[in-house]
Amino acid sequence: MGAVTLDAVSGASGVSKGGLLHHFPTKNALLDALFESLLDRFDADIDERMREDPVPHGRFSRAYLHAVADLRDSPDESAHWAQVTVALLAEPRLRRRWRAWVQDRTEEYVGTDSSIDAQIVRFAADGLWLADMLGSHDNGGDRQALIARLVEWTNK
């Protein structure tokens, strides 16, 4: 992940490079900590959305969809996820951690979110995430219609 350097993080965080290296002795340690922090916040966001959703069937898929779709409204969080997403492609240990998170959540909600439609919604959310990250689609007003349609599919 070339864009993330210890110097850049040191400058952005206001912590000396020595202080940064005290807590994160390697770039991989820093990247792992960033990934875990983002994943913890993402997990908490999904959990909060699930608590607010009174319909159990498809609840996890709806929460995942909305958490992903709303990332673009938080430029800092979105930028961090973009960096980590690139790192996921290059770093097998991060891919293993992401895969474990997905598998754990999938198993946890197998009773409510295992339908083909729910799986399609989560894959579509991943595609929306990628499109937002790349800026490849400006679907304007259609975005809300797209999300609404995907939410409908979670109820099947």
Secondary structure, DSSP 8 states (H G I E B T S, - for coil): -TT--HHHHHHHHT--HHHHHHH-SSHHHHHHHHHHHHHHHHHHHHHHHHHT----TTHHHHHHHHHHHGGGG-HHHHHHHHHHHHHHHH-HHHHHHHHHHHHHHHHHTHHHH-SHHHHHHHHHHHHHHHHHHHT----TTHHHHHHHHHHHHHT-
